[in-house]
Amino acid sequence: MQMKRYLSSDMVKISCPSCNGCGACCRGMGDTILLDPYDVYTLCKALEKPFAELLDNRIALTVADGMILPHMKMDETTGACSFLDEEGRCSIHEHRPGLCRLYPLGRDYANGSFRYFVVGDECPPEEKAKVKISKWIGTPRMPSYEKFLVTWHYFVREMQGKFMLSKVEEYSKQMNMFILQTFFIAPYDANKDFYEMFEKRLEQVRKVI
């Protein structure tokens, strides 16, 4: 059955008025909560810590289809996100990554854009209320954010294609490290516009790759 697709201005029945913060969606996620540059920028700014300091402790690296990308680290003992507090609540809720904000929605990318869809009945509470998607996600400057998401998604897909097809392992490794350094490790200026900084970094990478 084909799932209905939505825009961020649409209303969807995903809000849980009786939510008690069960944290079910914050456990057992392994390395699936991938982080994009905006996620890292937001986390580093909020925690006042550089990416390198969060690496291994709160964030880890994984290889996704030939490309090295950061992801939220789960506790090795409990399988829970390292940012869950003792009461099972998100300690960075206001600054949580995009995939966390999105849940239980997904994005379907096609034709240089994307639409949202509801990921089944993933959230346990049965009672759901309608909410506008842009309000649910709660990221400022939604049009700029969505434009960034499209740019980053197709850039990652392009790079993954190049790395998977490349027969020169050393080239893929060097380019992976260059991308990681440019978009994640190199600190962003918290007083400047993220999207402008991202575009400049993307332009730098394009000149090399």
TISESE-459523 format. One line per 2 residues: for each residue x, y, z of N, C-alpha, C, CB. Coordinates in Angstrom, 2 decimals. Glycine has a CB too. Example, Ala and Ser with C-alpha at 12.3 -4.5 7.8 and 13.67 -1.06 7.14 Angstrom:
<sites>
13.19 -5.69 7.80 12.30 -4.50 7.80 13.20 -3.30 7.80 11.31 -4.47 9.05; 12.85 -2.25 7.08 13.67 -1.06 7.14 12.90 0.03 7.87 14.08 -0.60 5.72
</sites>
This chain:
<sites>
0.84 -1.18 0.00 0.00 0.00 0.00 0.89 1.24 0.00 -0.96 0.00 1.22; 0.63 2.17 -0.91 1.44 3.37 -1.02 1.12 4.33 0.12 1.22 4.06 -2.38
2.17 4.86 0.78 1.98 5.76 1.88 1.73 7.18 1.38 3.18 5.73 2.81; 0.93 7.93 2.09 0.64 9.30 1.72 1.86 10.16 2.01 -0.60 9.82 2.46
2.13 11.12 1.13 3.26 12.04 1.30 2.76 13.41 1.71 4.08 12.13 -0.01; 3.57 14.10 2.51 3.15 15.39 3.05 4.22 16.47 2.87 2.80 15.25 4.53
3.78 17.73 2.94 4.67 18.88 3.02 4.76 19.31 4.48 4.16 20.06 2.11; 5.73 20.13 4.80 5.90 20.57 6.19 4.74 21.44 6.66 7.21 21.33 6.35
3.96 21.96 5.73 2.80 22.79 6.08 1.55 21.95 6.35 2.51 23.79 4.97; 1.63 20.64 6.12 0.48 19.75 6.30 0.32 19.32 7.76 0.63 18.52 5.42
-0.91 18.92 8.10 -1.21 18.38 9.42 -1.20 16.85 9.35 -2.60 18.90 9.94; -0.59 16.22 10.34 -0.56 14.76 10.40 -0.89 14.29 11.82 0.82 14.22 9.95
-1.44 13.10 11.92 -1.85 12.57 13.22 -0.71 11.78 13.85 -3.11 11.68 13.08; 0.21 12.48 14.51 1.38 11.82 15.10 1.68 12.27 16.54 2.59 12.06 14.25
1.02 13.34 16.97 1.30 13.86 18.32 0.64 13.00 19.39 0.82 15.32 18.45; 1.33 12.81 20.51 0.81 11.98 21.61 0.51 12.86 22.83 1.83 10.86 21.97
-0.75 13.30 23.00 -1.11 14.17 24.13 -0.80 13.53 25.48 -2.58 14.52 24.06; -0.89 12.20 25.54 -0.68 11.50 26.82 0.75 10.97 26.96 -1.66 10.34 26.95
1.67 11.48 26.13 3.05 10.98 26.16 3.68 11.16 27.54 3.90 11.71 25.11; 4.24 10.08 28.06 4.90 10.13 29.36 6.42 10.02 29.23 4.37 9.01 30.27
6.89 10.20 28.00 8.33 10.17 27.78 8.91 8.78 27.99 9.02 11.15 28.70; 8.35 7.78 27.34 8.81 6.40 27.54 10.23 6.19 27.02 7.86 5.42 26.84
10.67 7.00 26.06 12.03 6.89 25.55 12.26 5.67 24.69 12.99 6.88 26.68; 11.18 5.00 24.25 11.32 3.79 23.44 12.07 4.08 22.14 9.95 3.19 23.12
11.88 5.28 21.60 12.52 5.63 20.33 13.97 6.05 20.52 11.76 6.75 19.64; 14.46 6.05 21.77 15.84 6.46 22.07 16.71 5.28 22.49 15.84 7.52 23.18
16.18 4.08 22.27 16.92 2.88 22.67 17.04 1.90 21.51 16.22 2.21 23.86; 18.15 1.18 21.51 18.35 0.12 20.53 18.46 0.61 19.09 17.23 -0.83 20.62
18.91 1.84 18.90 19.00 2.39 17.55 20.35 2.13 16.88 18.73 3.88 17.58; 21.29 1.59 17.63 22.60 1.26 17.05 23.27 2.47 16.44 22.45 0.20 16.00
23.67 2.34 15.16 24.35 3.45 14.50 23.45 4.11 13.45 25.64 2.96 13.85; 22.14 4.02 13.64 21.20 4.49 12.62 20.86 5.98 12.71 19.95 3.71 12.71
21.17 6.62 13.85 20.85 8.05 13.98 22.02 8.86 13.43 20.56 8.43 15.47; 22.08 8.91 12.10 23.17 9.63 11.44 23.00 11.14 11.64 23.22 9.29 9.95
24.12 11.81 11.76 24.13 13.26 11.98 24.58 13.99 10.73 25.03 13.62 13.16; 23.92 15.08 10.43 24.35 15.92 9.32 25.09 17.14 9.89 23.15 16.37 8.44
25.70 17.97 9.06 26.45 19.13 9.56 25.63 20.06 10.45 26.99 19.92 8.40; 24.33 20.24 10.15 23.50 21.11 10.98 23.32 20.52 12.38 22.13 21.34 10.32
23.15 19.21 12.46 23.03 18.54 13.76 24.27 18.78 14.61 22.81 17.02 13.57; 25.43 18.61 13.99 26.69 18.77 14.70 26.90 20.23 15.12 27.87 18.30 13.84
26.58 21.14 14.22 26.67 22.57 14.52 25.81 22.91 15.74 26.24 23.42 13.30; 24.56 22.42 15.75 23.62 22.71 16.83 24.09 22.11 18.16 22.23 22.17 16.49
24.55 20.85 18.11 25.02 20.19 19.33 26.25 20.88 19.91 25.34 18.73 19.04; 27.22 21.15 19.06 28.46 21.79 19.52 28.19 23.17 20.10 29.47 21.89 18.37
27.29 23.90 19.47 26.93 25.24 19.94 26.23 25.17 21.29 26.02 25.94 18.91; 25.28 24.25 21.43 24.51 24.13 22.66 25.36 23.62 23.83 23.33 23.20 22.44
26.22 22.65 23.55 27.05 22.04 24.60 28.36 22.79 24.83 27.34 20.60 24.26; 28.64 23.73 23.90 29.88 24.51 23.96 31.11 23.60 23.97 29.89 25.42 25.21
31.04 22.59 23.11 32.14 21.64 22.98 32.42 21.38 21.51 31.81 20.31 23.71; 33.69 21.20 21.12 34.00 20.90 19.72 33.63 19.47 19.38 35.49 21.14 19.45
33.49 19.20 18.10 33.13 17.87 17.62 34.10 16.81 18.13 33.10 17.86 16.08; 35.40 17.15 18.12 36.42 16.19 18.54 36.22 15.74 19.98 37.82 16.80 18.38
35.69 16.64 20.82 35.47 16.29 22.22 34.25 15.39 22.41 35.32 17.57 23.05; 33.28 15.53 21.51 32.07 14.70 21.59 32.29 13.33 20.96 30.91 15.40 20.90
33.27 13.27 20.08 33.54 12.02 19.38 33.97 10.92 20.35 34.62 12.23 18.33; 33.40 9.74 20.14 33.64 8.54 20.96 32.86 8.55 22.27 35.12 8.40 21.25
32.68 9.74 22.86 31.94 9.81 24.12 30.44 9.90 23.86 32.41 11.02 24.94; 30.05 10.83 22.98 28.64 11.04 22.67 28.31 10.70 21.21 28.26 12.49 22.96
29.32 10.82 20.37 29.17 10.60 18.94 30.20 9.57 18.49 29.33 11.94 18.14; 29.83 8.76 17.51 30.77 7.79 16.95 30.70 7.89 15.42 30.44 6.32 17.43
31.62 7.21 14.76 31.66 7.23 13.30 31.28 5.86 12.75 33.07 7.64 12.80; 30.63 5.88 11.61 30.27 4.64 10.95 30.48 4.80 9.44 28.80 4.24 11.27
30.59 3.69 8.74 30.72 3.73 7.29 29.37 3.37 6.69 31.85 2.77 6.79; 28.76 4.33 6.01 27.46 4.11 5.38 27.63 4.12 3.86 26.43 5.20 5.82
27.57 2.94 3.25 27.75 2.81 1.80 29.02 3.48 1.31 26.54 3.40 1.07; 30.11 3.22 2.02 31.41 3.71 1.60 31.78 5.09 2.09 31.47 3.71 0.15
30.88 5.76 2.80 31.16 7.11 3.29 31.16 7.14 4.81 30.12 8.11 2.74; 32.17 7.79 5.38 32.26 7.90 6.84 31.36 9.03 7.32 33.73 8.14 7.28
30.43 8.70 8.22 29.50 9.69 8.75 29.36 9.52 10.26 28.12 9.55 8.06; 29.12 10.62 10.97 28.92 10.52 12.42 27.49 10.10 12.78 29.24 11.86 13.09
27.36 9.48 13.93 26.03 9.10 14.41 25.98 9.22 15.92 25.66 7.67 13.97; 24.78 9.29 16.47 24.61 9.34 17.92 25.06 8.01 18.51 23.12 9.64 18.31
25.80 8.08 19.59 26.33 6.86 20.20 25.36 6.31 21.25 27.70 7.12 20.83; 25.13 5.02 21.19 24.29 4.35 22.18 25.17 3.79 23.30 23.45 3.23 21.53
24.63 3.74 24.49 25.35 3.17 25.62 25.58 1.68 25.36 24.56 3.38 26.95; 26.81 1.22 25.50 27.15 -0.16 25.18 26.46 -1.16 26.10 28.64 -0.35 25.25
26.09 -0.75 27.30 25.45 -1.64 28.27 23.94 -1.67 28.12 25.81 -1.23 29.69; 23.34 -0.47 28.06 21.87 -0.37 28.04 21.29 -0.27 26.63 21.43 0.82 28.85
22.11 0.13 25.66 21.62 0.32 24.31 20.86 1.61 24.13 20.75 -0.82 23.92; 20.86 2.45 25.18 20.13 3.72 25.13 21.04 4.84 24.63 19.57 4.07 26.52
20.43 5.87 24.08 21.19 7.04 23.64 21.98 7.61 24.81 20.25 8.11 23.02; 23.20 8.02 24.55 24.06 8.53 25.62 23.56 9.84 26.21 25.46 8.71 25.10
22.58 10.47 25.56 22.05 11.74 26.06 20.78 11.56 26.89 21.77 12.68 24.89; 20.34 10.31 27.10 19.20 10.08 27.99 19.66 10.24 29.44 18.58 8.66 27.76
18.87 10.97 30.24 19.26 11.15 31.64 18.77 9.97 32.48 18.69 12.48 32.19; 18.94 10.06 33.79 18.59 8.95 34.69 17.10 8.65 34.69 19.04 9.25 36.10
16.28 9.65 34.34 14.83 9.47 34.32 14.34 9.03 32.94 14.15 10.76 34.73; 15.29 8.78 32.02 14.92 8.35 30.69 14.45 9.47 29.79 13.85 7.33 30.78
14.81 10.69 30.15 14.44 11.87 29.36 15.63 12.37 28.55 13.91 12.99 30.27; 15.34 12.98 27.42 16.41 13.52 26.57 16.99 14.77 27.21 15.88 13.84 25.15
18.27 14.76 27.48 18.92 15.89 28.14 19.27 17.01 27.16 20.17 15.42 28.85; 19.07 16.75 25.86 19.37 17.77 24.84 18.14 17.99 23.96 20.60 17.36 23.98
16.96 17.80 24.52 15.74 17.80 23.73 15.61 19.03 22.83 14.54 17.73 24.64; 15.92 20.18 23.35 15.80 21.42 22.56 16.79 21.44 21.40 16.03 22.63 23.46
17.88 20.68 21.54 18.94 20.70 20.53 19.13 19.32 19.88 20.26 21.16 21.16; 18.14 18.47 19.98 18.25 17.09 19.46 18.41 17.09 17.93 17.00 16.26 19.86
19.05 16.05 17.40 19.29 15.95 15.95 18.01 15.88 15.13 20.12 14.73 15.66; 18.17 16.13 13.84 17.04 16.14 12.92 16.26 14.85 12.85 17.50 16.48 11.57
16.94 13.70 12.87 16.24 12.42 12.80 15.40 12.17 14.04 17.23 11.28 12.61; 15.86 12.68 15.18 15.09 12.56 16.42 13.85 13.44 16.36 15.96 12.93 17.65
14.01 14.64 15.83 12.89 15.56 15.68 11.85 15.00 14.71 13.38 16.94 15.19; 12.32 14.33 13.70 11.48 13.81 12.63 10.56 12.69 13.08 12.34 13.33 11.50
11.05 11.80 13.92 10.34 10.60 14.35 8.94 10.92 14.88 11.14 9.87 15.42; 7.88 10.19 14.50 7.85 9.00 13.65 7.55 9.30 12.17 6.81 8.04 14.18
8.17 10.33 11.66 8.06 10.64 10.24 9.33 10.19 9.52 7.81 12.14 10.02; 9.23 10.02 8.22 10.40 9.74 7.40 10.40 10.73 6.24 10.40 8.26 6.88
11.48 10.73 5.47 11.55 11.59 4.28 11.75 10.73 3.05 12.70 12.64 4.41; 10.96 11.00 2.04 11.06 10.29 0.76 11.64 11.26 -0.27 9.66 9.73 0.30
12.91 11.04 -0.64 13.58 11.92 -1.58 13.35 11.47 -3.01 15.08 11.98 -1.28; 13.01 12.44 -3.86 12.80 12.14 -5.29 12.79 13.45 -6.07 11.46 11.34 -5.53
13.37 13.40 -7.28 13.35 14.55 -8.19 13.92 15.83 -7.56 11.93 14.82 -8.64; 15.00 15.66 -6.81 15.68 16.82 -6.23 14.94 17.48 -5.09 15.91 17.81 -7.28
14.03 16.77 -4.46 13.29 17.31 -3.32 12.89 16.16 -2.41 12.03 18.12 -3.80; 11.98 16.39 -1.48 11.48 15.29 -0.66 10.10 15.62 -0.10 12.45 14.99 0.49
9.42 14.58 0.33 8.14 14.70 1.02 8.22 13.86 2.29 6.94 14.24 0.10; 7.38 14.19 3.25 7.35 13.46 4.51 6.31 12.34 4.44 7.04 14.41 5.70
6.54 11.28 5.21 5.55 10.22 5.35 5.59 9.70 6.78 5.80 9.07 4.33; 4.50 9.10 7.23 4.41 8.56 8.58 4.94 7.14 8.58 2.95 8.60 9.12
5.86 6.85 9.51 6.48 5.52 9.59 5.60 4.61 10.44 7.92 5.61 10.18; 4.56 4.07 9.86 3.70 3.10 10.53 3.23 3.51 11.90 4.40 1.81 10.63
3.09 2.52 12.79 2.67 2.76 14.17 3.85 2.56 15.11 1.48 1.83 14.57; 4.93 3.28 14.84 6.15 3.09 15.60 6.06 3.61 17.04 7.30 3.76 14.91
5.32 4.70 17.23 5.22 5.29 18.57 4.15 4.54 19.37 4.89 6.82 18.49; 4.48 3.98 20.56 3.57 3.12 21.33 2.20 3.69 21.66 4.22 2.77 22.58
2.06 4.94 22.19 0.72 5.43 22.57 -0.27 5.35 21.41 0.82 6.88 23.06; -1.48 4.85 21.69 -2.47 4.68 20.64 -3.19 5.98 20.31 -3.48 3.63 21.05
-3.37 6.84 21.32 -4.06 8.12 21.10 -3.13 9.09 20.39 -4.54 8.72 22.44; -3.58 9.59 19.24 -2.75 10.53 18.48 -3.59 11.76 18.13 -2.19 9.85 17.19
-2.92 12.90 18.09 -3.58 14.14 17.71 -2.86 14.72 16.50 -3.60 15.16 18.89; -3.57 15.55 15.75 -2.97 16.15 14.57 -2.07 17.33 14.95 -4.06 16.60 13.60
-0.99 17.47 14.20 -0.06 18.57 14.43 0.58 18.93 13.08 1.03 18.20 15.49; 0.88 20.21 12.89 1.54 20.62 11.66 2.98 20.11 11.69 1.50 22.17 11.47
3.44 19.55 10.59 4.77 18.94 10.53 5.87 19.94 10.90 5.03 18.37 9.14; 5.79 21.16 10.41 6.82 22.16 10.72 6.89 22.44 12.22 6.54 23.46 9.96
5.73 22.43 12.88 5.71 22.64 14.33 6.28 21.42 15.06 4.27 22.92 14.82; 5.95 20.22 14.55 6.44 18.98 15.16 7.96 18.93 15.13 5.85 17.75 14.43
8.54 19.25 13.97 10.00 19.22 13.83 10.63 20.36 14.62 10.41 19.31 12.35; 10.03 21.53 14.56 10.45 22.64 15.42 11.81 23.23 15.12 10.44 22.20 16.80
12.29 23.09 13.91 13.58 23.68 13.53 13.34 25.08 12.97 14.31 22.78 12.49; 14.09 26.08 13.46 13.91 27.45 12.95 14.21 27.55 11.45 14.81 28.41 13.72
13.62 28.53 10.81 13.87 28.81 9.40 13.68 27.54 8.55 15.29 29.38 9.21; 12.48 27.00 8.61 12.19 25.72 7.97 12.55 25.67 6.47 10.73 25.42 8.14
12.21 26.70 5.69 12.57 26.63 4.26 14.08 26.48 4.03 12.08 27.88 3.54; 14.88 27.23 4.79 16.34 27.13 4.67 16.83 25.76 5.12 17.04 28.23 5.49
16.22 25.25 6.19 16.59 23.93 6.72 16.28 22.83 5.71 15.86 23.65 8.04; 15.10 22.90 5.10 14.72 21.87 4.13 15.59 21.95 2.87 13.24 22.01 3.75
15.95 23.15 2.47 16.84 23.31 1.32 18.19 22.68 1.62 17.01 24.80 0.96; 18.68 22.90 2.85 19.95 22.29 3.27 19.85 20.76 3.26 20.33 22.78 4.68
18.74 20.22 3.77 18.56 18.77 3.82 18.64 18.15 2.43 17.23 18.42 4.46; 18.02 18.80 1.46 18.05 18.30 0.09 19.48 18.33 -0.45 17.11 19.13 -0.83
20.17 19.45 -0.25 21.54 19.59 -0.73 22.45 18.54 -0.12 22.08 20.99 -0.41; 22.35 18.36 1.19 23.20 17.40 1.89 22.88 15.97 1.47 23.04 17.54 3.41
21.60 15.63 1.35 21.20 14.27 0.97 21.79 13.88 -0.38 19.67 14.16 0.92; 21.62 14.75 -1.37 22.10 14.40 -2.70 23.62 14.48 -2.82 21.46 15.32 -3.73
24.24 15.32 -1.99 25.70 15.34 -1.95 26.22 14.01 -1.40 26.21 16.53 -1.08; 25.63 13.55 -0.31 26.04 12.27 0.30 25.83 11.12 -0.68 25.25 12.01 1.60
24.70 11.11 -1.35 24.43 10.04 -2.33 25.48 10.06 -3.46 23.01 10.20 -2.93; 25.81 11.26 -3.90 26.81 11.39 -4.96 28.17 10.86 -4.51 26.93 12.85 -5.40
28.57 11.24 -3.30 29.86 10.81 -2.77 29.88 9.30 -2.54 30.19 11.55 -1.47; 28.78 8.76 -2.02 28.70 7.32 -1.79 28.86 6.56 -3.11 27.37 6.94 -1.12
28.24 7.09 -4.15 28.36 6.46 -5.46 29.79 6.46 -5.95 27.47 7.16 -6.46; 30.49 7.58 -5.75 31.89 7.69 -6.18 32.78 6.74 -5.39 32.38 9.12 -6.03
32.58 6.70 -4.09 33.43 5.87 -3.24 33.19 4.39 -3.48 33.19 6.19 -1.77; 31.93 4.01 -3.72 31.63 2.60 -3.94 32.18 2.12 -5.28 30.11 2.37 -3.89
32.23 3.03 -6.26 32.72 2.66 -7.58 34.24 2.80 -7.72 32.04 3.50 -8.63; 34.83 3.56 -6.83 36.28 3.80 -6.93 37.07 2.53 -6.65 36.71 4.90 -5.95
38.07 2.30 -7.48 38.94 1.14 -7.30 40.22 1.51 -6.55 39.28 0.52 -8.65; 40.33 2.83 -6.23 41.51 3.30 -5.50 41.11 3.55 -4.05 42.10 4.60 -6.16
41.41 2.61 -3.19 41.01 2.67 -1.79 41.60 3.89 -1.09 41.43 1.41 -1.06; 42.84 4.23 -1.40 43.50 5.36 -0.75 42.80 6.67 -1.09 44.97 5.42 -1.17
42.33 6.79 -2.34 41.60 8.01 -2.75 40.32 8.16 -1.93 41.27 7.96 -4.27; 39.55 7.09 -1.80 38.30 7.12 -1.04 38.56 7.49 0.41 37.59 5.77 -1.13
39.63 6.93 0.96 39.97 7.21 2.35 40.34 8.68 2.55 41.13 6.31 2.81; 41.16 9.21 1.66 41.58 10.60 1.76 40.40 11.55 1.59 42.65 10.90 0.72
39.53 11.27 0.62 38.37 12.12 0.38 37.39 12.04 1.54 37.68 11.73 -0.91; 37.23 10.86 2.11 36.36 10.70 3.28 36.85 11.56 4.44 36.30 9.24 3.71
38.13 11.53 4.69 38.70 12.31 5.78 38.61 13.81 5.49 40.16 11.91 6.01; 38.75 14.18 4.24 38.63 15.58 3.85 37.20 16.08 4.09 39.01 15.76 2.37
36.22 15.28 3.71 34.81 15.64 3.93 34.50 15.71 5.42 33.88 14.61 3.24; 34.97 14.74 6.17 34.76 14.71 7.61 35.36 15.94 8.27 35.36 13.43 8.22
36.57 16.29 7.87 37.25 17.46 8.41 36.50 18.74 8.05 38.69 17.52 7.89; 36.10 18.86 6.80 35.48 20.09 6.32 34.10 20.34 6.93 35.36 20.05 4.82
33.25 19.32 6.96 31.87 19.51 7.39 31.62 19.27 8.87 31.00 18.62 6.60; 32.49 18.52 9.54 32.21 18.15 10.93 33.29 18.57 11.93 32.02 16.67 11.01
34.53 18.25 11.64 35.60 18.50 12.62 35.94 19.98 12.72 36.85 17.72 12.25; 36.09 20.65 11.58 36.40 22.08 11.58 35.25 22.83 12.24 36.64 22.61 10.13
35.52 23.59 13.31 34.44 24.26 14.05 33.72 25.33 13.23 35.00 24.89 15.30; 32.44 25.48 13.50 31.63 26.54 12.89 31.59 27.73 13.84 30.17 26.03 12.56
31.48 28.90 13.30 31.36 30.12 14.10 29.92 30.24 14.56 31.81 31.38 13.29; 29.71 30.16 15.87 28.35 30.19 16.44 27.65 31.52 16.20 28.41 29.90 17.93
28.40 32.56 15.86 27.82 33.88 15.65 27.49 34.16 14.18 28.76 34.94 16.17; 27.79 33.21 13.32 27.51 33.39 11.90 26.40 32.46 11.43 28.77 33.15 11.07
25.81 32.77 10.28 24.72 31.97 9.74 25.24 30.60 9.29 24.04 32.71 8.57; 24.64 29.55 9.82 25.09 28.20 9.50 25.00 27.92 8.01 24.27 27.17 10.26
23.87 28.26 7.40 23.64 27.90 6.00 24.65 28.56 5.06 22.23 28.29 5.60; 25.04 29.77 5.36 26.07 30.44 4.56 27.41 29.74 4.73 26.18 31.94 4.95
27.73 29.36 5.97 28.99 28.65 6.23 29.00 27.30 5.53 29.21 28.46 7.74; 27.86 26.61 5.57 27.76 25.30 4.92 27.99 25.42 3.42 26.40 24.67 5.19
27.34 26.39 2.79 27.48 26.57 1.34 28.93 26.86 0.96 26.57 27.71 0.86; 29.63 27.63 1.76 31.03 27.93 1.48 31.89 26.67 1.59 31.56 29.01 2.44
31.58 25.85 2.58 32.34 24.60 2.76 32.04 23.62 1.63 31.99 23.96 4.12; 30.78 23.59 1.22 30.41 22.72 0.10 31.14 23.15 -1.17 28.87 22.75 -0.12
31.24 24.45 -1.36 31.96 24.97 -2.53 33.44 24.58 -2.49 31.83 26.50 -2.59; 34.03 24.62 -1.29 35.43 24.21 -1.13 35.64 22.75 -1.49 35.90 24.45 0.31
34.71 21.92 -1.04 34.79 20.47 -1.30 34.63 20.21 -2.80 33.71 19.70 -0.49; 33.69 20.90 -3.41 33.43 20.73 -4.84 34.67 21.03 -5.68 32.27 21.63 -5.28
35.47 21.97 -5.23 36.67 22.34 -5.97 37.74 21.25 -5.92 37.22 23.64 -5.42; 37.66 20.41 -4.89 38.67 19.36 -4.69 38.22 18.03 -5.28 38.97 19.20 -3.20
36.97 17.69 -5.07 36.46 16.36 -5.49 35.90 16.42 -6.91 35.36 15.86 -4.52
</sites>
